[in-house]
Structure formats: C-alpha cells, structure tokens
Amino acid sequence: MISHWKRKFVVLWVGQACSIFTSMLSQYALIWYLTDRTGSPAVLSMAMLCGMLPQGVLSLFTGSFADRFDRRYIMAIADGAIGIVSLFLALAAAGGTLSTGPILLALALRSVGSAFHSPCIQAVTPLLAPPDALSRCAGWSQGIQTVSMLLSPAAAAVLYDLVVRESLPLSAVLLLDTAGAAFAVLALAAARLPVLRVGDPGRRLRIWRDTREGFAILRAKRWLWELCLICALFSVAFLPLSALFPLMSMDYFGGDSAAAALVETAFSVGMLTGSVILGVWGGTKDKIVTMVASELVLGVVLVAAGLLPPTGFWVFAGLSLLMGLSCPFFNSEFMALIQEKVEPEYLGRVLGFSGAIMTLASPLGLVATALFAEYTGITVWFLIGGIVTLVCGGLTLALPAVRTCDRA
C-alpha cells in the first residue's frame, strides 16, 4: 500500500470530477443542440454510437498499453487530446452554425481518447488502496463523478438557454471542456502519484500477443466471462435509453430543456445518494447479493417508466431518481470484484476487454432504436429495457460461477 494514498486518491479524482463536469456541460449542450435542430431519434442514436463505438473497438487493445506503460502519462495524454478536440470543435462553432457532421466527428475522436484513459483510471485504485478498501473506493469514485453529473444538467440548462437566446455562443460552452481537461492534467501532476506500471519496463509492447493474453485471462475466469456477457445483454437494452431521455422529457412529456435537465439531475441525485451509501457502508460481504438487488430494482423501475402516460412527467422524474440510486450498487461492486480478483499485471487488459464487450454490445440496441423508435414510440424501449434488466438479474442468480464468485 502507498503512503498517503487517500490524499492522492482524492486529488486525482477531484481533477477527474472537474473534467467530467465540463465534458458533461458540452455533451448536454451538443445533445440539446441536435435535439432542437433535428428532433430525430436516429440522429441522437447516431451521436451516441459515435461516442461509444471507437472506444469499444479500441478498448480491446488499449488495455495492453495500460499494463505496459506508466498509466500517469497515458491518462495525461488522453485528457489533453480530448481537450484539443473540444478546442477545435469550439473554433468550428465560432465560425458559424455547427452542422451535425463535425459534432459526430468530435464525439468519435473523444471516444478514442476515452479508450486509452478508461482502463488506466480504473486500474489505478488497486495500486493505491488496500484490498479491503476497494468497494468503498469504488463507491467514492462513483460519488465524485456523480457530483459532476449532478451539477452539470442544471448548469448546462442555464448555459444552453443563453445559447438559444444568443446571449452566449455555443463555442464558449465547448471551450469549458478544454479547460476541464487541462485541470485534470494539472491535478494528476499535483497528486504526485508513484510510477503506475506493473509490467516489466524492459519488455517490448506486442499488442496482439498482449491482447490475447488478456483475453485468455478473462476466459479462464468463468465467473467474469459470464458476468461480462450478462452486462453486455444489459447494455443492449439499457444504454440506448440514455439517448432517448431528452426525447422522453421534451417530446413525449412535452417539456423543454429545463425539464430534460430536471430528469438528468434527478438521476444524478439518485446516483450520488447510492454512491455515498455504498462508500460509507461498503456493500454486503458477498458483492453479488448487492449487484442482484440493484438489477431487480432497476428492472422494475424501468418497466414502470415505460407504462407512464404523457401526463406522468413528475412520476418519471421520481423514477429517474430511483434508476440512479440503483446503479452504483451494481457498477461499483462489479468494478471492485474485478480489481480485487484479477492479477495486477493483467488488470488493464481485463478492464479493457470487459469494457469493450459491454460497449460493443450497445450499438445493437442503438441501431434498433434508430430504426424503430420513431414508429414504435419511446416508451416501448423503456419496457423492453426493464424486462431485459430483470432477465439479467435472474441470470446472475442462475449461473453458479457468477452466483458464488465472491464466496471464496
């Protein structure tokens, strides 16, 4: 264990929280901008696809970099690159009306940066904290991120209202993302983390061989392989709903950007509450118990959201809070399981692979949403998402390797 690890952990994640906050500001502004300009589920699904597919594909290989090189430098370069992309998008917006093409390109390029950044930041905590603190650290890191998610919808709604009234250029909102990325890099330097490398520095990087090693480790741990497939099934059904939340608030319920911001804020309040509870409590001794409870609660809430009439906006806002409340009890415990049970020298690759499996499954749902949501209605997808989530909870209990993985 590293001395003063708590201080280093907090400084690192405060920087990440600032970067997440400014990224969410620009993301909400761009999504609402696309919603106002197009009002199309297909365009919003395509935007989400551009933001996910590059990361999903590259994550199959970027874990090798996380296991071979110093993770500090990879995170700094990735954050800096994302900030530069936002800078160029801001310059494009300053030059006139921003078309859909540059927005989709920027989302794809930022996704490339995230492919390198995500396995590194996820693999940092086990190198800093003791094993018995991993669940609490996962809860607190989720909570720190959620604070940013909580503040960003309301702040974005205020800023976007100024953009709509032409009191503030869209480019100014996008420049905040560049500033946030710069702050994250400075916080990474201020944390004074030790060398975050577990592999032999003299060993050459062989991407294909290292990638196959990581995949072999993932397959060898049957519980993890099956749990990743369950998460992939969940991703197919749930992640496309993220693209439909603005349309649910603004079209189905007849609200505006303030209504969309309220729903996002409710979801974030729920996530923050769940993260704080998990950070203080630490979860059940058997993490699978906590994870299954989270899946079942989320499934029931999604089904209820899909049955709401167009007059049920305030109920939907309350259900969004419950959705957010349930999420950390699965996400954080799943991350803690991987961090605790996977060898450090393979952790980056396993995290990359597990993330890629879930991310690459999501486009299936996004494509279906883009093709059929305009004809079936938005609420049908919430019903489908809830039913599939309940099936995932049942599978987590039914598969012996998954059910007993945290009892050893």
C-alpha positions in Angstrom: 0.0 0.0 0.0 1.2 3.5 -0.8 1.6 6.1 2.0 -0.9 8.9 2.0 -2.9 7.0 -0.6 -6.2 8.7 0.5 -4.8 12.2 -0.3 -3.5 11.1 -3.7 -6.8 9.3 -4.5 -8.8 12.5 -3.6 -6.6 14.9 -5.6 -6.7 12.6 -8.6 -10.4 12.2 -8.6 -11.1 15.9 -7.9 -9.3 16.6 -11.2 -11.3 13.9 -12.9 -14.5 15.3 -11.5 -13.8 18.7 -12.9 -13.0 17.2 -16.3 -16.2 15.1 -16.2 -18.2 18.2 -15.2 -17.1 20.3 -18.1 -17.4 17.3 -20.5 -21.0 16.8 -19.4 -21.7 20.5 -19.9 -20.6 20.4 -23.5 -22.2 17.0 -24.1 -25.6 18.2 -22.8 -25.3 21.4 -24.9 -24.5 19.3 -28.0 -27.3 16.8 -27.4 -29.9 19.5 -26.9 -28.5 21.4 -29.9 -29.0 18.3 -32.0 -32.5 17.7 -30.5 -33.5 21.3 -31.4 -32.1 21.1 -34.9 -33.3 17.6 -35.8 -35.7 16.2 -33.3 -34.7 12.8 -34.6 -34.1 9.6 -32.6 -31.9 8.4 -35.4 -29.6 11.4 -35.1 -29.4 11.1 -31.4 -28.7 7.4 -31.6 -26.0 8.0 -34.2 -24.4 10.6 -31.9 -24.3 8.1 -29.1 -22.9 5.4 -31.4 -20.1 7.8 -32.5 -19.4 8.4 -28.8 -19.2 4.7 -28.0 -18.1 2.6 -30.9 -14.5 3.8 -31.2 -13.9 3.3 -27.5 -15.5 -0.2 -27.7 -13.3 -1.3 -30.6 -10.0 0.2 -29.3 -10.6 -1.0 -25.7 -9.8 -4.5 -27.0 -6.2 -3.3 -27.4 -5.6 -0.2 -25.2 -5.5 -2.3 -22.0 -2.1 -3.6 -23.2 -0.8 0.0 -23.0 -2.2 0.4 -19.5 -0.4 -2.8 -18.4 2.9 -2.0 -20.2 3.4 1.8 -19.7 3.2 4.3 -16.9 -0.6 4.9 -16.5 0.1 8.5 -15.4 1.4 9.5 -18.8 -1.3 7.7 -20.7 -4.1 9.5 -18.7 -2.4 12.9 -19.2 -2.0 12.4 -23.0 -5.6 11.2 -23.3 -7.1 14.0 -21.3 -5.0 16.6 -23.3 -6.1 15.1 -26.6 -9.7 15.2 -25.6 -9.3 18.9 -24.6 -7.7 19.7 -28.0 -10.7 18.0 -29.9 -13.1 20.2 -27.9 -11.0 23.2 -28.7 -11.2 22.6 -32.5 -15.0 22.0 -32.2 -15.3 25.3 -30.4 -13.4 27.0 -33.2 -15.7 25.4 -35.7 -18.8 26.6 -33.8 -17.3 30.1 -33.6 -17.1 30.2 -37.4 -20.8 29.9 -37.9 -23.7 27.4 -37.5 -22.4 24.0 -36.3 -23.6 21.2 -38.6 -24.2 17.6 -37.5 -21.1 16.2 -39.1 -18.4 18.0 -37.0 -20.3 17.1 -33.8 -20.3 13.4 -34.7 -16.7 13.5 -35.6 -15.7 15.2 -32.4 -17.7 12.7 -30.4 -15.9 9.9 -32.2 -12.4 11.4 -31.6 -13.2 12.0 -27.9 -14.2 8.3 -27.7 -10.8 7.4 -29.0 -9.2 9.3 -26.1 -11.5 7.6 -23.6 -10.4 4.2 -24.9 -6.9 4.9 -23.6 -8.0 6.8 -20.5 -10.6 4.4 -19.0 -8.6 1.3 -18.4 -5.9 3.4 -16.8 -8.0 5.3 -14.4 -9.9 2.1 -13.5 -6.7 0.2 -12.9 -5.1 3.0 -10.7 -7.1 2.3 -7.5 -5.7 -1.2 -6.8 -2.2 0.2 -7.0 -3.0 2.9 -4.4 -5.5 1.4 -2.0 -5.5 -1.8 0.2 -7.8 -4.6 -1.0 -10.3 -4.2 1.8 -10.9 -0.6 0.8 -11.7 -1.3 -2.9 -15.5 -1.4 -2.6 -15.5 1.9 -0.6 -13.1 3.5 -3.1 -15.3 2.4 -6.0 -18.3 3.9 -4.2 -16.5 7.2 -3.5 -15.0 7.5 -7.0 -18.6 6.9 -8.4 -19.8 9.5 -6.0 -17.2 12.1 -7.0 -18.2 11.5 -10.7 -21.8 11.8 -9.7 -21.4 15.2 -8.1 -20.2 16.4 -11.5 -23.2 14.7 -13.2 -25.5 16.2 -10.6 -24.3 19.8 -11.1 -23.9 19.6 -14.9 -27.5 19.3 -16.1 -28.7 22.4 -14.3 -25.6 24.4 -15.3 -25.9 23.2 -18.8 -29.6 24.2 -19.0 -28.7 27.7 -17.9 -25.9 27.9 -20.4 -27.9 26.4 -23.2 -30.7 28.8 -22.5 -28.2 31.6 -23.0 -27.1 30.0 -26.3 -30.7 29.7 -27.5 -31.2 33.4 -26.7 -27.9 34.2 -28.5 -26.5 35.7 -25.3 -23.7 33.2 -25.2 -22.0 31.5 -28.2 -22.0 27.7 -28.2 -18.2 27.8 -28.7 -17.9 29.3 -25.1 -19.6 26.2 -23.6 -17.4 23.9 -25.6 -14.2 25.7 -24.5 -15.1 24.8 -20.9 -14.3 21.2 -21.8 -10.8 22.2 -22.9 -10.3 24.0 -19.6 -11.6 21.0 -17.6 -9.2 18.6 -19.4 -6.3 21.0 -18.6 -7.3 21.0 -14.9 -7.4 17.2 -14.9 -3.9 17.0 -16.2 -2.7 19.5 -13.5 -4.5 17.6 -10.8 -2.8 14.4 -12.0 0.6 16.1 -11.6 -0.4 17.6 -8.2 -1.4 14.2 -6.9 2.3 13.1 -7.2 1.4 9.5 -7.9 4.1 6.9 -7.9 5.1 5.1 -11.1 1.9 3.3 -12.1 3.4 0.4 -14.0 3.1 -3.2 -13.1 4.7 -4.8 -16.2 8.4 -5.2 -16.9 9.6 -1.8 -18.4 12.2 -3.6 -20.5 9.7 -5.9 -22.2 8.6 -4.8 -25.6 5.0 -4.0 -26.4 3.5 -6.6 -28.6 -0.1 -5.6 -28.9 -1.6 -8.7 -30.5 0.2 -11.1 -28.1 -0.6 -9.0 -25.0 -4.2 -8.7 -26.1 -4.5 -12.5 -26.5 -3.0 -12.9 -23.0 -5.6 -10.6 -21.5 -8.5 -12.4 -23.3 -7.2 -15.7 -22.1 -7.2 -14.5 -18.5 -10.8 -13.2 -19.0 -12.0 -16.5 -20.4 -10.1 -18.5 -17.7 -12.2 -16.7 -15.0 -15.5 -18.2 -15.9 -17.5 -16.0 -13.4 -16.0 -12.9 -15.0 -16.7 -14.1 -18.6 -20.3 -14.9 -17.8 -20.8 -11.7 -15.9 -19.4 -9.7 -18.8 -21.9 -11.4 -21.1 -24.7 -10.5 -18.7 -23.6 -6.9 -18.7 -23.4 -7.0 -22.5 -27.0 -8.1 -22.6 -27.9 -5.3 -20.2 -26.0 -2.8 -22.3 -28.0 -3.7 -25.4 -31.2 -2.8 -23.6 -30.3 0.0 -21.2 -27.7 2.2 -22.8 -29.9 3.2 -25.8 -32.3 4.7 -23.3 -29.7 7.3 -22.5 -30.1 8.7 -26.0 -33.9 8.8 -25.5 -34.1 10.6 -22.2 -34.1 14.1 -23.8 -36.8 13.0 -26.2 -38.8 11.4 -23.4 -38.7 14.6 -21.4 -39.1 17.1 -24.3 -41.3 15.2 -26.8 -43.3 12.5 -25.0 -44.0 14.6 -21.9 -44.0 18.0 -23.8 -41.3 19.6 -21.7 -38.3 21.8 -22.6 -34.6 21.8 -21.9 -35.3 22.7 -18.2 -37.5 19.6 -17.9 -34.7 17.4 -19.5 -32.2 18.9 -17.1 -34.5 18.2 -14.1 -34.7 14.5 -15.1 -30.9 14.2 -15.6 -30.5 16.0 -12.2 -32.9 13.5 -10.5 -30.9 10.6 -12.0 -27.7 12.1 -10.7 -29.1 12.8 -7.2 -30.0 9.2 -7.1 -26.6 8.1 -8.2 -24.9 10.4 -5.7 -27.1 9.0 -2.9 -26.3 5.4 -3.8 -22.6 6.1 -4.1 -22.4 7.8 -0.7 -24.4 4.9 0.9 -22.0 2.4 -0.7 -18.9 4.4 0.2 -19.9 4.5 3.8 -21.4 1.0 4.0 -19.1 -0.9 1.7 -21.9 -3.3 0.5 -22.7 -6.8 1.5 -19.9 -9.2 2.2 -21.0 -11.1 -0.9 -20.9 -8.5 -3.6 -23.2 -10.5 -5.9 -26.1 -10.0 -3.4 -25.8 -6.2 -3.7 -25.5 -6.5 -7.5 -28.6 -8.7 -8.0 -30.7 -6.4 -5.8 -29.6 -3.4 -7.9 -30.6 -5.2 -11.2 -34.0 -6.2 -9.9 -34.8 -2.7 -8.6 -33.7 -1.1 -11.8 -35.7 -3.5 -13.9 -38.9 -2.8 -12.0 -38.4 0.9 -12.2 -37.8 0.8 -16.0 -40.9 -1.2 -16.6 -42.9 1.4 -14.5 -41.4 4.2 -16.6 -42.5 2.5 -19.8 -46.1 2.4 -18.6 -46.4 6.1 -17.9 -49.0 8.2 -19.8 -47.9 11.6 -21.3 -49.1 13.4 -18.2 -46.7 11.5 -15.9 -43.7 13.7 -16.1 -43.2 14.1 -12.4 -43.6 10.4 -11.8 -40.9 9.9 -14.5 -38.6 12.3 -12.7 -39.1 10.3 -9.4 -38.4 7.1 -11.2 -35.3 8.6 -12.7 -34.1 9.2 -9.2 -34.6 5.6 -8.3 -32.8 4.5 -11.5 -29.8 6.5 -10.5 -30.0 5.2 -6.9 -29.8 1.6 -8.0 -26.9 1.9 -10.5 -23.9 2.4 -8.1 -24.7 -0.8 -6.3 -24.0 -2.8 -9.4 -21.4 -0.7 -11.2 -19.2 -0.1 -8.3 -19.4 -3.6 -6.9 -18.6 -5.1 -10.3 -15.5 -2.9 -10.6 -14.4 -3.8 -7.1 -14.8 -7.5 -7.9 -12.5 -7.2 -11.0 -10.0 -5.0 -9.1 -9.9 -7.5 -6.2 -9.7 -10.8 -8.1 -7.7 -10.1 -11.3 -3.9 -10.1 -11.1 -2.4 -6.5 -11.3 -0.2 -7.3 -14.4 -3.4 -8.2 -16.3 -5.8 -5.7 -14.9 -5.6 -3.1 -17.6 -6.2 -5.6 -20.3 -9.1 -7.4 -18.5 -10.7 -4.0 -17.8 -10.3 -3.0 -21.4 -11.8 -6.3 -22.6 -14.7 -6.2 -20.2 -15.5 -2.6 -21.1 -15.2 -3.4 -24.8 -17.6 -6.3 -24.6 -20.3 -4.2 -23.0 -19.6 -1.2 -25.2 -19.6 -3.1 -28.5 -22.9 -4.7 -27.5 -24.6 -1.3 -27.1 -24.7 -0.5 -30.8 -27.1 -3.3 -31.4 -29.7 -1.6 -29.2 -28.8 1.8 -30.7 -29.3 0.6 -34.2 -32.7 -0.9 -33.3 -33.6 2.3 -31.5 -32.6 4.4 -34.5 -34.6 2.2 -36.9 -37.8 1.6 -35.0 -38.2 4.2 -32.2 -40.0 6.7 -34.4 -42.6 4.0 -35.3 -43.0 2.1 -32.0 -42.9 5.1 -29.6 -40.2 5.9 -27.0 -42.0 4.2 -24.0 -41.7 0.7 -25.6 -38.0 0.9 -25.3 -38.2 1.6 -21.5 -40.5 -1.5 -21.2 -38.0 -3.6 -23.2 -35.1 -2.3 -21.1 -36.8 -3.1 -17.9 -37.7 -6.7 -18.9 -34.2 -7.4 -20.1 -32.7 -6.0 -16.9 -34.9 -8.3 -14.9 -33.7 -11.2 -17.0 -30.1 -10.2 -16.3 -30.8 -10.3 -12.6 -32.2 -13.8 -13.0 -29.1 -14.9 -14.9 -26.8 -13.5 -12.3 -28.5 -15.8 -9.7 -29.0 -18.8 -12.0 -25.3 -19.2 -13.2 -23.4 -21.0 -10.4 -20.0 -19.5 -11.3 -21.3 -16.0 -11.0 -23.5 -16.6 -8.0 -20.6 -18.0 -5.9 -17.7 -15.9 -7.3 -17.3 -13.8 -4.2 -17.7 -16.5 -1.6 -14.2 -17.9 -1.9 
